């Protein structure tokens, strides 16, 4: 079985993929769309999509793709995201003039960049930034990435944990062509649904979820094309063990229509 993740090699997605799928064949792809298509066309494939971050919220491209896809969420995982300043061996912080990284990593390290008055340059990924720094052979260049990436590229961690907020987590979902666990083992649901376009419809549905001890962990909306600002909702919900059928009956009664994107087990938190 192949596990498809957003590359290149050295990305945070590869890092968590190796933690989850220790003996599987991990294959990097260049786009989220490519991962979803591989899964839709291959019953044996699994995709790994980063879906949200505790600082910057949802990864909207992944969410949008799952709104349109028939792929199933079969699991989730979390990982602490620790952003380090990495560069050539022998480099010190005072040597650095320019820092390279993915725009999100640079944004999440803006206070450090401002403090040291560094010039920041966008790269496609943290891995491509580290690769550029290595090829440049200049001690005034550094990248923002992970210790895992530094080790992979034979670079050095110049300064640890340069992110603005130290408690930084990302969440990944694992997707497949079809569901792979028993209903009785599922304690989390992801559902897309629509309610009547009138006052109180959404509140009524959420109230019924609360009465059944469902714990809402994410809600997101998308406008329905061709309507006057009517919406479709994405909902992540922790449920008591063995209650999947009860919640599906609830959605059947309280919504105009719904689609289960996944019934799976709550994810594990991994250290970076």
BELFEN-V570335 format. One record per pair of residues at least 24 apart in sequence whose ideal C-beta (glycine too) atoms are under 10 Angstrom apart, sorted by sequence separation. I is the first residue (numbers start at 1). J is the second residue. If there is no record, write none. Layout:
I:J
I:J
This chain:
1:25
2:26
3:27
4:28
5:29
6:30
7:31
47:71
49:73
54:78
81:105
85:109
101:125
102:126
105:129
118:142
120:144
125:149
131:155
214:238
215:239
232:256
239:263
241:265
2:27
4:29
6:31
21:46
46:71
51:76
83:108
84:109
93:118
101:126
102:127
127:152
130:155
189:214
212:237
213:238
214:239
215:240
232:257
233:258
236:261
6:32
20:46
36:62
45:71
47:73
52:78
54:80
55:81
83:109
100:126
101:127
102:128
116:142
118:144
127:153
209:235
213:239
214:240
230:256
232:258
235:261
236:262
7:34
21:48
32:59
35:62
47:74
48:75
54:81
81:108
85:112
101:128
102:129
188:215
190:217
197:224
206:233
212:239
213:240
232:259
234:261
239:266
6:34
7:35
20:48
33:61
37:65
46:74
53:81
85:113
100:128
101:129
187:215
190:218
192:220
205:233
209:237
212:240
238:266
6:35
17:46
32:61
33:62
36:65
40:69
46:75
48:77
50:79
83:112
100:129
101:130
188:217
202:231
206:235
214:243
4:34
5:35
31:61
32:62
35:65
36:66
39:69
40:70
99:129
100:130
192:222
194:224
197:227
205:235
209:239
213:243
4:35
17:48
32:63
33:64
39:70
40:71
50:81
85:116
100:131
113:144
197:228
202:233
206:237
212:243
3:35
4:36
16:48
32:64
33:65
36:68
37:69
39:71
100:132
101:133
112:144
197:229
214:246
4:37
32:65
36:69
38:71
39:72
85:118
100:133
194:227
197:230
214:247
4:38
14:48
16:50
31:65
32:66
36:70
37:71
99:133
196:230
197:231
212:246
4:39
13:48
33:68
36:71
39:74
98:133
109:144
195:230
212:247
2:38
13:49
33:69
35:71
100:136
108:144
194:230
195:231
214:250
13:50
194:231
195:232
212:249
4:42
12:50
98:136
105:143
106:144
194:232
195:233
209:247
212:250
11:50
105:144
193:232
194:233
208:247
211:250
2:42
86:126
98:138
104:144
105:145
192:232
193:233
1:42
4:45
5:46
6:47
97:138
99:140
100:141
101:142
102:143
105:146
192:233
193:234
209:250
1:43
2:44
3:45
4:46
5:47
6:48
84:126
91:133
96:138
97:139
98:140
99:141
100:142
101:143
102:144
191:233
192:234
193:235
208:250
209:251
1:44
2:45
3:46
4:47
5:48
6:49
83:126
86:129
87:130
95:138
96:139
97:140
98:141
99:142
100:143
101:144
102:145
116:159
191:234
192:235
208:251
1:45
2:46
3:47
4:48
5:49
6:50
86:130
95:139
96:140
97:141
98:142
99:143
100:144
101:145
190:234
191:235
1:46
2:47
3:48
4:49
5:50
59:104
88:133
95:140
96:141
97:142
98:143
99:144
100:145
190:235
191:236
205:250
208:253
209:254
87:133
88:134
95:141
96:142
116:162
171:217
189:235
190:236
191:237
205:251
208:254
86:133
87:134
91:138
92:139
95:142
112:159
115:162
171:218
189:236
190:237
207:254
56:104
86:134
88:136
91:139
188:236
189:237
205:253
206:254
55:104
87:136
88:137
90:139
91:140
93:142
112:161
113:162
188:237
189:238
205:254
217:266
88:138
89:139
91:141
112:162
114:164
187:237
188:238
189:239
204:254
205:255
53:104
56:107
87:138
88:139
91:142
111:162
112:163
113:164
187:238
188:239
204:255
55:107
56:108
87:139
88:140
109:161
111:163
112:164
187:239
202:254
6:59
55:108
87:140
88:141
109:162
110:163
111:164
186:239
187:240
201:254
202:255
205:258
87:141
88:142
108:162
109:163
110:164
111:165
187:241
189:243
201:255
20:75
53:108
87:142
108:163
109:164
186:241
187:242
189:244
201:256
6:62
86:142
87:143
107:163
108:164
185:241
186:242
187:243
188:244
191:247
20:77
85:142
86:143
105:162
107:164
108:165
184:241
185:242
186:243
187:244
191:248
19:77
84:142
85:143
86:144
105:163
184:242
186:244
189:247
193:251
196:254
20:79
84:143
85:144
86:145
183:242
184:243
185:244
189:248
191:250
192:251
193:252
195:254
196:255
197:256
17:77
19:79
84:144
85:145
86:146
108:168
182:242
183:243
184:244
191:251
195:255
196:256
16:77
83:144
84:145
86:147
183:244
184:245
186:247
193:254
194:255
195:256
16:78
83:145
84:146
96:158
182:244
183:245
189:251
193:255
194:256
195:257
16:79
82:145
83:146
84:147
86:149
87:150
95:158
96:159
99:162
173:236
192:255
193:256
194:257
195:258
15:79
82:146
84:148
86:150
91:155
92:156
191:255
193:257
194:258
16:81
81:146
82:147
84:149
85:150
86:151
89:154
91:156
93:158
171:236
183:248
192:257
193:258
194:259
13:79
15:81
82:148
84:150
88:154
89:155
90:156
92:158
93:159
192:258
193:259
12:79
86:153
88:155
89:156
91:158
92:159
191:258
192:259
193:260
87:155
88:156
90:158
191:259
192:260
12:81
86:155
87:156
89:158
93:162
190:259
191:260
192:261
12:82
86:156
87:157
88:158
190:260
191:261
12:83
84:155
85:156
86:157
87:158
189:260
190:261
191:262
84:156
85:157
86:158
87:159
189:261
190:262
191:263
84:157
85:158
86:159
189:262
190:263
84:158
85:159
86:160
186:260
188:262
189:263
190:264
84:159
85:160
188:263
189:264
84:160
85:161
86:162
186:262
187:263
188:264
83:160
84:161
85:162
186:263
187:264
188:265
82:160
83:161
84:162
185:263
186:264
187:265
188:266
82:161
83:162
84:163
185:264
186:265
187:266
188:267
82:162
83:163
183:263
185:265
186:266
82:163
83:164
179:260
181:262
182:263
81:163
83:165
181:263
83:166
179:262
181:264
81:165
82:166
179:263
180:264
181:265
83:168
179:264
80:166
81:167
82:168
175:261
176:262
80:167
81:168
175:262
80:168
81:169
173:261
174:262
79:168
80:169
81:170
173:262
12:102
79:169
80:170
174:264
11:102
78:169
79:170
173:264
78:170
79:171
12:105
77:170
78:171
79:172
174:267
30:124
77:171
78:172
173:267
30:125
76:171
77:172
172:267
76:172
77:173
171:267
75:172
76:173
77:174
75:173
76:174
171:269
172:270
28:127
74:173
75:174
73:173
74:174
75:175
169:269
72:173
73:174
74:175
75:176
169:270
71:173
72:174
73:175
74:176
170:272
72:175
73:176
74:177
169:272
71:175
72:176
74:178
168:272
71:176
72:177
74:179
75:180
69:175
71:177
72:178
73:179
74:180
75:181
66:173
70:177
71:178
72:179
74:181
55:163
70:178
72:180
55:164
66:175
55:165
62:172
63:173
65:175
54:165
59:170
62:173
13:125
55:167
56:168
59:171
76:188
12:125
14:127
54:167
55:168
58:171
59:172
62:175
75:188
11:125
12:126
54:168
55:169
56:170
76:190
10:125
11:126
12:127
53:168
54:169
55:170
73:188
8:124
10:126
11:127
53:169
54:170
73:189
8:125
10:127
11:128
52:169
53:170
54:171
73:190
7:125
8:126
9:127
10:128
52:170
53:171
72:190
6:125
8:127
10:129
51:170
52:171
7:127
8:128
10:130
50:170
51:171
52:172
7:128
10:131
50:171
51:172
52:173
9:131
49:171
50:172
51:173
8:131
49:172
50:173
48:172
49:173
51:175
66:190
148:272
47:172
48:173
49:174
67:192
147:272
47:173
48:174
49:175
66:192
146:272
47:174
48:175
46:174
47:175
46:175
47:176
18:148
45:175
46:176
47:177
15:146
45:176
46:177
15:147
16:148
44:176
45:177
12:145
15:148
43:176
44:177
11:145
12:146
14:148
15:149
42:176
43:177
46:180
10:145
11:146
14:149
39:174
40:175
42:177
43:178
10:146
12:148
39:175
40:176
41:177
11:148
12:149
15:152
38:175
39:176
40:177
10:148
11:149
14:152
39:177
10:149
36:175
38:177
39:178
51:190
9:149
10:150
35:175
10:151
10:152
9:152
10:153
9:153
20:172
21:174
67:220
16:170
20:174
68:222
16:171
17:172
63:218
67:222
16:172
13:170
17:174
63:220
12:170
64:222
13:172
63:222
12:172
58:218
60:220
76:236
57:218
58:220
60:222
57:220
73:236
67:232
6:172
52:218
5:172
51:218
67:234
52:220
66:234
3:174
4:175
63:234
1:176
58:234
51:234
52:236
51:236
76:262
73:260
75:262
72:260
73:261
74:262
76:264
78:266
79:267
84:272
70:259
72:261
73:262
74:263
75:264
76:265
78:267
79:268
80:269
82:271
83:272
71:261
72:262
73:263
74:264
75:265
76:266
77:267
78:268
79:269
80:270
82:272
70:261
71:262
72:263
73:264
74:265
75:266
76:267
77:268
78:269
79:270
80:271
81:272
67:259
69:261
72:264
75:267
76:268
77:269
78:270
79:271
80:272
75:268
77:270
79:272
67:261
66:261
66:262
20:267
20:268
19:268
20:270
19:270
18:270
19:271
19:272
16:270
15:270
16:272
15:272
12:272
